[in-house]
Amino acid sequence: GVLTDHKSRNISNKAAFRSIDTCGKGRINANMLTKYITKYLVRGRDEFEYKSVRRQDMVADIVKEAMAQMGADEDGVVTMGTFMCWSRKNDLDALVNDFAAQHFMDYVEPPPLERTTA
């Protein structure tokens, strides 16, 4: 039911936080989040409207967006409590996908230069 869904979601959110919090101090920062997103949520390239985009190029901006949404403090730190609170209505996977879909035009690689044969 709803309660078990809520409980299992809390467990997976805690697990996600622990995966990001590589120091185990109950706090995450942009560096940790960058490593996590790069390792787990960003793979290969996407084709948006026939344009090729490397998600890797978006990571820094995705992390900025995520930290802002989560409510990082002035030191750029998000605590587990803050993360859990944010995670009730959001998740990183969706954030990455939404960001990619909304901003892909900013990251489109220029087409390779065509060699002119003499």
N, C-alpha and C positions, 0 to 999 in steps of 0.2 A: 504494500500500500504506500500511501504518501510518506508515512514516517520512515519506512525502511528505505525508500528512495532517497529521502533527505539524508538519512544516516549514511548510506553508501556513497552519496555524493560528497558528504563531508569527509569521509575516509579518503576518497580519491583526490579531493582538493588538498587534504593534508599531505597525501603522498606526493602530489605534484609540487607542493611547497617544499617538502623535504628534498625532492630531486633538484630543485633550484638552489636551495640553501646548502651549498656544498660545505660550508664551515660548520653547519649544525648549530648556529647561534640564534636561530629563530628570527633572523632578519635577512632580507634579500636586497641586493642592489642591482644596478643596471648591468654590471659585469657578469654577475651570476645569471641574470635573466637572458643576457645575450648568448651565453654558452648554452643554456637550456633550449632556447628557441632555435639556435643554429643546429643543435644536435637532434632535436626531436620534431620540430615543427616546420622546418624549412628544407625542402628537398627539391633538388633539380630546378627546373624552370617551368614556368606556366605559359600557356598560350592564351592570351586574351585577345579576342578579335583578330586572330592571326598574327599578333605581335608577340615576339618572344621576350620574356622578362625573367631575369634571374632573381628569385626571391631573396637570395643571399644579399643582394644589393639593398634590400629593404630593411634588413634586420635592425640597423641602428635607429631608423625612424620608427619601426614597430616597437622597439624597446622604449623609446621616448614616449610614445603614445600609451603604451601599457603602464609605465611608471606613473604617468600623469593620471590615467584613469583609476589606477589603484590608490592614488592619493599618497604618493611617496612624500616623506617629510622633507624639511629643508636640507637634510644631509643626503637626500636621495635614497632613503631606506624605506622598505615596506616590511612591517612586522607580520607575523603569521596571522594575528587577529585581523589586521587590515586586509590581508590577502583573502582570508576566509570570508570576510564580510563582502568584499568585491566579488568573490567567486559564487556567492549565492545567486547572482543575476548574470554573471559573465563567465566566459572561460577563454583561456589563452588561444586555443585552437581556433575558435570563432573569431577572436580579435585579429589573429594573423590572416585568416581567410578574408575577413571583411576589409582589412587594411589593403591587402593585395588587390582585391577587386575594385576598391575605390581609387587607389592611387597608382595603378599599374602604368598609366600613361607617363608618369614622371620617371619611370625606370626603363622604358622601352629602349632596347639597344638599337643603335642606328644600323641600317642594313649594311652588309659588307660592301666595300667599294667594288664595283665591277671593273674587272681588268679589260681595258680596251686592247683588242688585238690589232696590231698594225698591218 
